[in-house]
Amino acid sequence: MNQALICVSFGTTVPAARQEIEAVERALSAAAPDRKMVRAFTSGMIRRILKERGETVYSLPEALEALRQEGTEDVFVQPTHFLCGIEYDKLRAEAGAARQNFARLRVGRPLLASTRDLRALAETVAALYPARQDGAVVLMGHGSAHFANVVYPALQTIFELGGRPDIRVGTVEGWPALAEVRRSLEQMKVRRVHLAPLMLVAGDHARNDMAGEGPDSWQTVLEQDGYAVTATLEGLGRCEAVQALYAAHLREDLTRD
Ligand code: CO
C-alpha cells in the first residue's frame, strides 16, 4: 500500500487506557480504509516503559522513517490529541522535517480545532452525564501552559449557555484548576459531585489525580468538603460519538485538496 495514516497519540502504559486509544485508532482507520495505519506515541517516557515490557511503539519521526523506507508516497498524520497545544506544535514540526521524503504529507487536526468542535464535544459530554438533582458534574481536563488552554474556560461557557451550568470544567495542569471548581460548587450548594475525565484516556491523571485515594486527589478533597463523590473512570476515547468527531475531521481533511 502506498498511502499511510499515522495515528499519533501521547501514549499510555495503562492497559484500559490503551484500549481507549485503540478505539479511536480503529475509528480513524475506518475513515481512511485505503491507508495502512501506523501507530506512533509522542511520549518518550511511555515508549521507554513499553519497550522494557517488550513492545516497540514508534515515535512520529521513527514512523515517518519506517514509511519512507517502505517507499510510501502519501502520508496523513492524524493526532488523537485534544487541542492545538504544545504537543501538536511539536508534532507539526516533526512532520514538517520529513516533508521532503514523501510526494505528499499532511497533518490533520486534533479533536478541538474550532468553535464548532467545542460545541460538538460539549453536547456529547452533556449527553453522557445528565443533570441530577442536587448534583454537579466535574470534568477533569489536562490543561496546558499553551494558549490553547482557553478551550477549557470556553467549554465552561458553552455548558453554561447551553443550560448545563451544573457541569464544571477544571484542569490538572492549567486553568481553571480545582480551586475554581470548588468555589463554584460552593456557590451552587450541591451535595453530590460526579467526577469524569475530559480526556481521551482514563490514564494516570484520571486514576490518581482525579479519583485516586491519595490526600490530594480531587475525589479526596471534594469528599473532605462534604460532597458525596462518584467517578467515571473511562476516557472519552471509549465514547462512539467522540470517535465519530475524530473520524469526521479526518474524512473532511482527506477529501479536501
Ligand atoms: Co500530564
Residues whose N, C-alpha, C, O or C-beta is under 5 A from the ligand:
A	BS01	CO	none
